[in-house]
Amino acid sequence: MSQTFETASANKFIFSKIGKKEGNMLYIIIITVLTLIDQFTKSEMLSVADGSIGYSIPVIPGFFHFTYVENHGGIFGLFQGKIGVFTVVSLLLLGYIVFTEYKNFKNYTKWTKIGVSIIAAGAMGNMIDRIFRGFVVDMIDFNGLWHFVFNVADMYVHIGIYIIVIDYLVRKTYGKRIEK
């Protein structure tokens, strides 16, 4: 009887670990699919524009365009011409974030995990550009609102942050009744 109990306990432990690994597969899929979508949009814009910086496709003239821009710096075009330094600093920062998030990920709620995964996809999409192109392709241009041109990966970062903040506020407002 003791052996049966030990076997059952061992199986429960093994299957709980397998379930957690399979559960994390969803987040790996989210990161992979979103990164592929980001890279596809950038590749298509680069192809349509034929590398011609400033090439623009008006969707809503004077308000929303797809405009090909090469960002050789950081967020909002800051640090132009410093892509190498920005890439190294970003890689170090990403390494630190991956290390800390990997340890803490299991403690997050489902929505926070989704938010972190979406942010990771955005960071990965822009990092792929920096490493393999030497610049980040931007194309989403709301020139009727502001002067910044951005891309799908940038949107992922914002959406992921919004999901995490909303998840936090909902849990804070409604207490721990919300399921992890």
Rosetta blueprint (number, residue, H / E / L):
1 M L
2 S H
3 Q H
4 T H
5 F H
6 E H
7 T H
8 A H
9 S H
10 A H
11 N H
12 K H
13 F H
14 I H
15 F H
16 S H
17 K H
18 I H
19 G H
20 K H
21 K H
22 E H
23 G H
24 N H
25 M H
26 L H
27 Y H
28 I H
29 I H
30 I H
31 I H
32 T H
33 V H
34 L H
35 T H
36 L H
37 I H
38 D H
39 Q H
40 F H
41 T H
42 K H
43 S H
44 E H
45 M H
46 L H
47 S H
48 V H
49 A H
50 D L
51 G L
52 S L
53 I L
54 G L
55 Y L
56 S E
57 I E
58 P E
59 V E
60 I E
61 P L
62 G L
63 F L
64 F E
65 H E
66 F E
67 T E
68 Y E
69 V E
70 E E
71 N E
72 H L
73 G L
74 G L
75 I H
76 F H
77 G H
78 L L
79 F L
80 Q L
81 G L
82 K L
83 I H
84 G H
85 V H
86 F H
87 T H
88 V H
89 V H
90 S H
91 L H
92 L H
93 L H
94 L H
95 G H
96 Y H
97 I H
98 V H
99 F H
100 T H
101 E H
102 Y H
103 K H
104 N H
105 F H
106 K H
107 N H
108 Y L
109 T L
110 K H
111 W H
112 T H
113 K H
114 I H
115 G H
116 V H
117 S H
118 I H
119 I H
120 A H
121 A H
122 G H
123 A H
124 M H
125 G H
126 N H
127 M H
128 I H
129 D H
130 R H
131 I H
132 F H
133 R L
134 G L
135 F L
136 V E
137 V E
138 D E
139 M E
140 I E
141 D E
142 F L
143 N L
144 G L
145 L L
146 W L
147 H L
148 F L
149 V E
150 F E
151 N L
152 V H
153 A H
154 D H
155 M H
156 Y H
157 V H
158 H H
159 I H
160 G H
161 I H
162 Y H
163 I H
164 I H
165 V H
166 I H
167 D H
168 Y H
169 L H
170 V H
171 R H
172 K H
173 T H
174 Y H
175 G H
176 K H
177 R H
178 I L
179 E L
180 K L
